Amino acid sequence: MTDTQDLHLIVIGAGMYGIQAARTYLEFHPAHKVIILEADSCVGGVWSANRVYDAFWTQSPLEIWEFSDRPLNVGTEETYHEYFQARHFTKYFEEYVDKKKFNGISLKDRVLHKAKVERLWKEGDMWHTKTPMGTFKAPKVVDASGLTSIPNLPDILGAEEFTGTIIHHKEFGQSNILQRKRRVIVVGGGKSAADVVYACAKHGLKVSWVIRKSGNGPAAYLPPDSPIGFYKDSNSSFHHRFMGTLTTCIYTKETWWTWFLERTTIGRRLLKLIWAGVQKELSKRSQYEREDGQENGFANLKPDTGIYWQNDSSSVNQRPDFFNVVAQQVKVYRQNIERIGPRDMLLADGSVIETDAIVYCTGWRASTPYLDPATAHSLGIATSVSAENAKISAKWRILEEMADVEVLRRFPILAEAPPHYKHELTATPFRLYNAMLPINDHSIVFLGKMILANGTYNAEVQSLFAVAVFDGRITLPDTTKMEEEVALVTAWQRRRYPAKGNAGNWFFFDVVPYTDAVLAQLGITGHRAGEFGGFFTAMKAKALRGIIEELKAKEVNAHVNVDTKVKSCFSLGAMVPRPANGTHARRSPTRRSTRKRNITTQPSPISKLPPSPSPSPSPLSVNSRSDTEAQPSSPVLRRSERDAYLTLLAVETCESEMMAETLSRASFDLQNIRHLFQPDAWFLKTSLPNSPNSHHHHPAPRYGTATFTPQAQASYAFVNAVAALETAARNLTASSAALANVFHPLPYRPSVTQVLPRTAAQSPARKARTITKKTKTVSDFFDPFNIQPTPPGLCFSLAPSEFGLIQERIRNDLWALVVQTILWNQTTARAGRPVLFKLLSTYPAPEAMVAANLEDVLTIIGRLGLQNKRSALLIDLAKAWLVAPPDPSRRYARKNYPFPGNNWNIADGMLIEGDDPQPGYEIAHLPGVGPYAIDSYRIFYRDTLRGVGAAPHEVFEPEWKRVVPGDKDLRAYLKWKWRQEGWEWDMLTGQRVPIPNSAP
């Protein structure tokens, strides 16, 4: 390995991730030059010969703890419920790297030992690594150094005075503690501490086990055997896809079953019952209150919280006598350490423990010292918080706050985390796409930077993804989408694993759904045993056999697109106009109810549309129809049918599936906001190819005519919903320009006498009776906040300054914003707006409302109904306002907000401490303030109250972008706002995708 100038790939680390990365890459490129840099003198990482000892056993059983291309064989007499000593895997690993050869060179011969990476940097397109063995460079790097390289050693007062031996458990296998020492203190509460404690106790040492009181407690110990006879061991009974639906994982595919478990009250109770049963079984097996352990403090090993939350980690008890040995021979302390003396340790309760050696089983530091802080931060690797760029930090904070709303919407149970120890945040979280790929640089991947079970399985999956990225076999999402997904995973981890999720790399229960999701992005299914069988089959190594060949079979240029496609939420075929031949029954239009308002009617131009051409069936047209069938059967179609018909014509002439989806989504948007319109108050005029108004050479929109009602807010919502159709129409080719004309208002007619148009021909006598029917006359006082229709001769703006909601006009008055929400319950805007106008004129501030006479308030709002309740509520609101006015420094909790089931276990109006991540809002403590009021406040005023809306900085994101309201008008408003910025926004989930040919 002397030629270092033309390497193709550098792998850092010769543990399971590094070896699998090199093996997978060489499976695709056997002739390429690959070097593996290893700091130790042997391969294996945690499982290397330098680290193993007799009491070190695997946490995963046979058939799981192996690689898919080579089985691991251990005699039955050397296993305990399929678990085995680590030395067997060490031998297996050494044989694996020796026998795996590519182009005549084994993996073992590609490893350069004692080559600790001192610096890693990039110049141009080449990565450079500096080691004691020389400097190496390559265009691609796999960092497989993992998370178990740098010991986490606590800084304890007096440690430098200790005259005995102090080591980290990484060095325990090579130490002489078992042979030379009589007394030992083991510090830590996890699996490694249990292994060291057991090893020392079995060798006859006097063992003291110290677990911090200020931490999250000791680990829980799963039994080695399975309670379900179908599985050989507990690990197999846990690692299958059905169990993956019970772990509340963000990577789990959403189905009716996960919806039931996560979104319904009964489902969440069932989920809690399942995990409570698991916890009860663990306590029963452990017998923490056993008599022979009381004197030694065996009860101190009882976990503080349930295993579901993983605040205190968990491991498998692989030894039949483990609990007996610890209860009878080990002194267990649950105290903080005050100081260390020359030959003893002082605890916080005054206890003094004499010792000859101290073993720290305190985990690892998640740092990458060979990367400078700026490079590490740009790659998404954990770095010191002090080194983080303030603007970038603010951007991620906003993204994660937005993602937290989505996490709680999908997993309400995560708002119920138990009390736990909060670690001081000294490092930024890992922010890697799929927990391995930097967002802005795809020439380097980081494997094994995550805590999860079944590392051998994950190593193969991650390595395959890395090679797919290097070779261009996968099309990755754009930067914005990747950032949003990373923020979503980070926000989920903080909720799912409250004590440890801040690190951004904690996936303890999630190896099954995580690896399934990664394989799905590669176009490979993880259900190798069939859909049903794979659902309950344990996730064993053999399930991955053939995945490399499967990926090889895919053409390099036939990329798998992993970007999320937002599909239409409706069946286009179900909305197509009914044919005239009666095949599909439809309600007679003459049976439609009418209102006592009049609008002069005219036949809809859509009724005169010629048959559409005969294109290939659209992928979105589920129920294909012939040209004749597509003809409308009535002179005037219902509005929903007109929308669908226009969309169908456009879709059927589209050659691009993406364009078809855009048009269909736009039509769906029209349906979502149709409740804002007076029925049949607008008409569309289009021209098709070969029609007199057709312009084949110029497919851009040509304005036709349309009539809009005085409800300007509805008109604005409609126009912006139509904007997607316009954008799509501009991109249709000249030969398929199905939408040549779009919308323009008719001249303004300020008539207050309106009649609803009939939907079918009427007799002259009946028509005369309808027109002469008594109508309502609207007073000038009716709506001072309304935006009037467009004056004559002006085009209807596609980007109006206001949408038409009343909140826009009173957005600078928080009192008015809150008061208006009280009036809309069971009240129409037509009736409520004049009352609100008069109420605010009379009582413009809470001080005025407090001094108000109840009868006077009743007189103003009496016409709305519920006047007694509303009047009392308004006065109570004013009183509470004066006692505790909205203040940016005080946030209050709100139950069942932003989604039903969120924060169900808290009290409404509870004051939230400043550093508590619990969502809170400055007006949530006020009487009468519900979800609609909070949504209005967040959209229109919260930035102003907090002083961040006046002069937004570069990474500022307005509060309204984080709101997913339940009110239909607020949803329409936000859809309009997002469209102005070039985004298509989902009103139910809050997710968004760019509108084609629009710049966000």
Order of alpha helices (4+ residues) and beta strands (2+ residues): beta-alpha-beta-beta-beta-alpha-beta-beta-beta-beta-beta-beta-beta-beta-alpha-beta-alpha-beta-beta-alpha-alpha-alpha-alpha-beta-alpha-beta-beta-beta-beta-beta-alpha-alpha-beta-alpha-beta-alpha-alpha-alpha-alpha-beta-alpha-alpha-alpha-beta-alpha-beta-alpha-alpha-alpha-alpha-alpha-alpha-alpha-beta-beta-alpha-alpha-alpha-beta-beta
